[in-house]
Amino acid sequence: MFKRFILAAAIAALSSTAQAQVSEVRLGANIHDIDWTGLGSGADKERSTAINGEILFEEPEFLKWALSPQPYIGGALNLEGETSHGGAGLLWRQTFAKNFYFDVSLGLVVHDGTIEVKASPIVQSVIDDATVEASFTDAQRAQFASDLAVFRQRQNSEIDLGSRVLFREQIALGYRWSEEWSGHIFAEHLSHGNILVSGRPNEGLDTFGFRLARHF
């Protein structure tokens, strides 16, 4: 049921963009791969910076049953060649102390990062059975050493996200100083949660950043 709800939310967000009125445009920057949830890669494999943006739409009538969330579209462009992503979802906002607000959003993204770092056949053969290395020729040993170095390097520098499509959860704390402008800090987590796929790595990706928002 949870998976169906997220898919329905993303479809609703995308389909509503053609007819919904823009409520807010946000633009900012974030630190990429910080492992703030403890569910990220855990090794700062892709520590870098990115720019990110979102467009929020007015709450559609047909989503009042879900506590009137706002559909959004958005994404992040990594400035150092690491994983970038884009997607859509729903955002719930709670205003407090007059000018402060707290956002929770949930959606789906598609990314251009690594799904799984896989060993070459010769390296995988040794992983499966270490005794086979004893029978390698000199050429095979050289090939194994080269492929193993590449495999280890990729393991240490690429996040195994496990799926091309990921869940995106984000929380934000903001302050609105005028009718038109606000700013907020945010933290987000991307992963497939062993729900979208199974039997694949799920290292996840965490980010933390700041955005300015223009309200309409």
C-alpha positions as a LaTeX table, in Angstrom:
\begin{tabular}{lrrr}
\hline
Residue & $x$ (\AA) & $y$ (\AA) & $z$ (\AA) \\
\hline
Met1 & 0.00 & 0.00 & 0.00 \\
Phe2 & 2.84 & 2.40 & 0.85 \\
Lys3 & 4.45 & 1.84 & $-2.54$ \\
Arg4 & 1.14 & 2.46 & $-4.33$ \\
Phe5 & 0.60 & 5.66 & $-2.34$ \\
Ile6 & 4.00 & 7.06 & $-3.33$ \\
Leu7 & 3.48 & 6.21 & $-6.98$ \\
Ala8 & 0.04 & 7.83 & $-6.90$ \\
Ala9 & 1.52 & 10.92 & $-5.25$ \\
Ala10 & 4.19 & 11.30 & $-7.90$ \\
Ile11 & 1.67 & 10.86 & $-10.71$ \\
Ala12 & $-0.63$ & 13.39 & $-9.08$ \\
Ala13 & 2.20 & 15.89 & $-8.78$ \\
Leu14 & 3.21 & 15.50 & $-12.40$ \\
Ser15 & $-0.32$ & 15.57 & $-13.81$ \\
Ser16 & $-1.28$ & 18.63 & $-11.80$ \\
Thr17 & 1.55 & 20.80 & $-13.10$ \\
Ala18 & $-0.25$ & 21.50 & $-16.36$ \\
Gln19 & $-3.24$ & 23.03 & $-14.58$ \\
Ala20 & $-2.12$ & 24.03 & $-11.08$ \\
Gln21 & $-1.04$ & 27.54 & $-10.16$ \\
Val22 & 2.57 & 27.99 & $-9.09$ \\
Ser23 & 2.74 & 28.76 & $-5.38$ \\
Glu24 & 6.47 & 28.95 & $-4.74$ \\
Val25 & 9.82 & 28.72 & $-6.54$ \\
Arg26 & 12.87 & 27.64 & $-4.52$ \\
Leu27 & 16.56 & 27.71 & $-5.39$ \\
Gly28 & 19.58 & 26.85 & $-3.28$ \\
Ala29 & 22.69 & 24.78 & $-2.70$ \\
Asn30 & 23.46 & 21.66 & $-0.71$ \\
Ile31 & 26.24 & 19.47 & 0.59 \\
His32 & 25.98 & 16.08 & $-1.09$ \\
Asp33 & 26.49 & 12.75 & 0.74 \\
Ile34 & 26.65 & 13.69 & 4.42 \\
Asp35 & 25.06 & 10.51 & 5.88 \\
Trp36 & 22.86 & 12.46 & 8.33 \\
Thr37 & 20.35 & 9.65 & 8.79 \\
Gly38 & 22.86 & 6.86 & 9.29 \\
Leu39 & 21.18 & 5.23 & 6.28 \\
Gly40 & 23.45 & 6.82 & 3.68 \\
Ser41 & 26.63 & 5.42 & 2.17 \\
Gly42 & 28.45 & 5.82 & 5.48 \\
Ala43 & 31.76 & 6.64 & 3.83 \\
Asp44 & 31.37 & 10.12 & 2.29 \\
Lys45 & 31.98 & 8.51 & $-1.09$ \\
Glu46 & 30.53 & 11.40 & $-3.07$ \\
Arg47 & 31.07 & 14.35 & $-0.72$ \\
Ser48 & 30.54 & 17.36 & $-2.99$ \\
Thr49 & 28.24 & 20.32 & $-3.66$ \\
Ala50 & 25.13 & 20.71 & $-5.77$ \\
Ile51 & 22.56 & 23.31 & $-6.74$ \\
Asn52 & 18.92 & 22.43 & $-6.31$ \\
Gly53 & 15.54 & 23.85 & $-7.05$ \\
Glu54 & 11.85 & 23.13 & $-6.70$ \\
Ile55 & 8.55 & 24.48 & $-7.97$ \\
Leu56 & 5.59 & 24.14 & $-5.61$ \\
Phe57 & 1.96 & 24.30 & $-6.73$ \\
Glu58 & $-1.24$ & 25.22 & $-4.94$ \\
Glu59 & $-3.01$ & 22.46 & $-3.06$ \\
Pro60 & $-5.41$ & 20.66 & $-5.44$ \\
Glu61 & $-8.94$ & 20.04 & $-4.27$ \\
Phe62 & $-8.75$ & 16.31 & $-4.94$ \\
Leu63 & $-5.93$ & 15.90 & $-2.38$ \\
Lys64 & $-7.76$ & 17.48 & 0.57 \\
Trp65 & $-8.32$ & 13.98 & 1.95 \\
Ala66 & $-4.51$ & 13.72 & 2.37 \\
Leu67 & $-4.30$ & 16.89 & 4.55 \\
Ser68 & $-3.98$ & 19.22 & 1.55 \\
Pro69 & $-0.39$ & 18.63 & 0.39 \\
Gln70 & 1.23 & 20.73 & $-2.31$ \\
Pro71 & 2.52 & 18.94 & $-5.42$ \\
Tyr72 & 6.10 & 19.80 & $-6.38$ \\
Ile73 & 8.64 & 19.10 & $-9.07$ \\
Gly74 & 12.36 & 19.61 & $-8.61$ \\
Gly75 & 15.84 & 18.22 & $-8.54$ \\
Ala76 & 19.53 & 18.73 & $-7.88$ \\
Leu77 & 22.48 & 19.22 & $-10.25$ \\
Asn78 & 25.79 & 18.10 & $-8.79$ \\
Leu79 & 28.58 & 20.59 & $-9.54$ \\
Glu80 & 31.37 & 18.01 & $-9.29$ \\
Gly81 & 30.08 & 15.27 & $-11.55$ \\
Glu82 & 28.54 & 13.10 & $-8.84$ \\
Thr83 & 24.92 & 11.95 & $-8.68$ \\
Ser84 & 22.21 & 14.35 & $-9.89$ \\
His85 & 18.48 & 13.69 & $-9.72$ \\
Gly86 & 15.04 & 15.02 & $-10.56$ \\
Gly87 & 11.50 & 14.07 & $-9.66$ \\
Ala88 & 8.15 & 14.96 & $-8.13$ \\
Gly89 & 6.06 & 14.42 & $-5.04$ \\
Leu90 & 3.94 & 16.02 & $-2.34$ \\
Leu91 & 4.78 & 18.50 & 0.39 \\
Trp92 & 2.99 & 19.17 & 3.68 \\
Arg93 & 3.56 & 22.50 & 5.51 \\
Gln94 & 2.91 & 23.54 & 9.09 \\
Thr95 & 3.25 & 27.22 & 10.03 \\
Phe96 & 4.07 & 28.17 & 13.63 \\
Ala97 & 5.18 & 31.21 & 15.66 \\
Lys98 & 3.70 & 33.42 & 12.94 \\
Asn99 & 6.60 & 33.48 & 10.43 \\
Phe100 & 8.23 & 30.07 & 10.85 \\
Tyr101 & 7.25 & 26.95 & 8.94 \\
Phe102 & 8.12 & 23.28 & 8.86 \\
Asp103 & 7.89 & 21.21 & 5.67 \\
Val104 & 7.76 & 17.45 & 5.17 \\
Ser105 & 7.86 & 16.15 & 1.61 \\
Leu106 & 7.75 & 12.72 & 0.05 \\
Gly107 & 8.23 & 11.71 & $-3.57$ \\
Leu108 & 10.14 & 9.82 & $-6.23$ \\
Val109 & 13.28 & 10.78 & $-8.15$ \\
Val110 & 15.25 & 9.43 & $-11.08$ \\
His111 & 19.04 & 9.76 & $-10.79$ \\
Asp112 & 22.12 & 9.42 & $-13.00$ \\
Gly113 & 24.35 & 7.79 & $-10.38$ \\
Thr114 & 25.53 & 4.21 & $-9.90$ \\
Ile115 & 22.98 & 1.46 & $-9.43$ \\
Glu116 & 25.52 & $-1.20$ & $-8.44$ \\
Val117 & 29.30 & $-1.50$ & $-8.59$ \\
Lys118 & 29.92 & $-4.93$ & $-10.06$ \\
Ala119 & 33.15 & $-6.92$ & $-10.19$ \\
Ser120 & 34.56 & $-8.08$ & $-13.52$ \\
Pro121 & 34.18 & $-11.81$ & $-14.29$ \\
Ile122 & 37.73 & $-12.63$ & $-13.24$ \\
Val123 & 37.42 & $-10.74$ & $-9.95$ \\
Gln124 & 34.01 & $-12.26$ & $-9.31$ \\
Ser125 & 35.46 & $-15.73$ & $-9.84$ \\
Val126 & 37.91 & $-15.14$ & $-6.99$ \\
Ile127 & 35.18 & $-13.66$ & $-4.79$ \\
Asp128 & 33.14 & $-16.81$ & $-5.35$ \\
Asp129 & 36.05 & $-19.20$ & $-4.89$ \\
Ala130 & 39.43 & $-17.87$ & $-3.71$ \\
Thr131 & 41.19 & $-21.10$ & $-4.64$ \\
Val132 & 40.85 & $-20.43$ & $-8.39$ \\
Glu133 & 43.49 & $-17.71$ & $-8.18$ \\
Ala134 & 46.17 & $-20.37$ & $-7.69$ \\
Ser135 & 45.50 & $-21.67$ & $-11.20$ \\
Phe136 & 45.81 & $-18.27$ & $-12.94$ \\
Thr137 & 48.41 & $-17.73$ & $-15.61$ \\
Asp138 & 50.69 & $-14.70$ & $-15.39$ \\
Ala139 & 48.44 & $-12.85$ & $-17.82$ \\
Gln140 & 45.37 & $-13.69$ & $-15.77$ \\
Arg141 & 47.09 & $-12.55$ & $-12.57$ \\
Ala142 & 47.92 & $-9.21$ & $-14.18$ \\
Gln143 & 44.34 & $-8.86$ & $-15.41$ \\
Phe144 & 42.99 & $-9.79$ & $-11.98$ \\
Ala145 & 45.20 & $-7.23$ & $-10.22$ \\
Ser146 & 44.15 & $-4.47$ & $-12.63$ \\
Asp147 & 40.44 & $-5.30$ & $-12.44$ \\
Leu148 & 40.56 & $-5.62$ & $-8.65$ \\
Ala149 & 42.13 & $-2.15$ & $-8.31$ \\
Val150 & 39.38 & $-0.64$ & $-10.46$ \\
Phe151 & 36.70 & $-2.51$ & $-8.51$ \\
Arg152 & 38.05 & $-1.32$ & $-5.14$ \\
Gln153 & 38.38 & 2.24 & $-6.40$ \\
Arg154 & 34.77 & 2.27 & $-7.57$ \\
Gln155 & 33.58 & 0.74 & $-4.31$ \\
Asn156 & 35.28 & 3.59 & $-2.42$ \\
Ser157 & 34.05 & 6.42 & $-4.65$ \\
Glu158 & 30.58 & 5.47 & $-5.93$ \\
Ile159 & 27.37 & 4.99 & $-3.97$ \\
Asp160 & 25.53 & 1.73 & $-4.75$ \\
Leu161 & 22.02 & 3.17 & $-4.96$ \\
Gly162 & 20.49 & $-0.08$ & $-6.15$ \\
Ser163 & 17.68 & 1.35 & $-8.29$ \\
Arg164 & 17.33 & 4.02 & $-10.98$ \\
Val165 & 14.17 & 5.27 & $-9.23$ \\
Leu166 & 14.41 & 6.20 & $-5.54$ \\
Phe167 & 12.18 & 7.45 & $-2.76$ \\
Arg168 & 12.92 & 11.00 & $-1.66$ \\
Glu169 & 12.12 & 12.17 & 1.87 \\
Gln170 & 12.85 & 15.75 & 2.92 \\
Ile171 & 12.31 & 17.97 & 5.96 \\
Ala172 & 12.80 & 21.74 & 6.01 \\
Leu173 & 12.70 & 24.51 & 8.61 \\
Gly174 & 12.03 & 27.98 & 7.25 \\
Tyr175 & 11.37 & 31.60 & 8.08 \\
Arg176 & 9.16 & 33.89 & 6.00 \\
Trp177 & 10.18 & 37.55 & 6.37 \\
Ser178 & 7.75 & 38.97 & 3.81 \\
Glu179 & 4.79 & 37.99 & 1.67 \\
Glu180 & 7.13 & 37.28 & $-1.23$ \\
Trp181 & 10.30 & 35.84 & 0.33 \\
Ser182 & 11.44 & 33.15 & 2.74 \\
Gly183 & 14.47 & 30.97 & 3.38 \\
His184 & 14.90 & 27.51 & 4.82 \\
Ile185 & 17.42 & 24.85 & 5.69 \\
Phe186 & 16.65 & 21.31 & 4.62 \\
Ala187 & 17.84 & 17.74 & 4.85 \\
Glu188 & 16.85 & 14.91 & 2.54 \\
His189 & 17.37 & 11.20 & 2.10 \\
Leu190 & 17.25 & 9.17 & $-1.12$ \\
Ser191 & 17.02 & 5.37 & $-1.23$ \\
His192 & 14.87 & 2.56 & $-2.57$ \\
Gly193 & 14.11 & 1.29 & 0.92 \\
Asn194 & 14.14 & $-2.34$ & $-0.26$ \\
Ile195 & 10.61 & $-1.59$ & $-1.50$ \\
Leu196 & 11.10 & $-0.46$ & $-5.08$ \\
Val197 & 13.55 & $-3.32$ & $-5.68$ \\
Ser198 & 14.90 & $-6.21$ & $-3.66$ \\
Gly199 & 18.17 & $-8.08$ & $-3.57$ \\
Arg200 & 20.23 & $-5.04$ & $-4.56$ \\
Pro201 & 22.48 & $-2.65$ & $-2.62$ \\
Asn202 & 20.73 & 0.21 & $-0.82$ \\
Glu203 & 23.44 & 2.52 & 0.45 \\
Gly204 & 21.28 & 5.62 & 0.10 \\
Leu205 & 22.21 & 9.28 & $-0.25$ \\
Asp206 & 21.82 & 12.09 & 2.30 \\
Thr207 & 22.12 & 15.83 & 1.66 \\
Phe208 & 21.86 & 19.04 & 3.69 \\
Gly209 & 21.39 & 22.53 & 2.32 \\
Phe210 & 19.78 & 25.98 & 2.21 \\
Arg211 & 17.28 & 27.53 & $-0.20$ \\
Leu212 & 15.67 & 30.89 & $-0.86$ \\
Ala213 & 12.00 & 30.83 & $-1.85$ \\
Arg214 & 9.89 & 33.27 & $-3.84$ \\
His215 & 6.18 & 33.05 & $-3.03$ \\
Phe216 & 3.38 & 33.95 & $-5.44$ \\
\hline
\end{tabular}
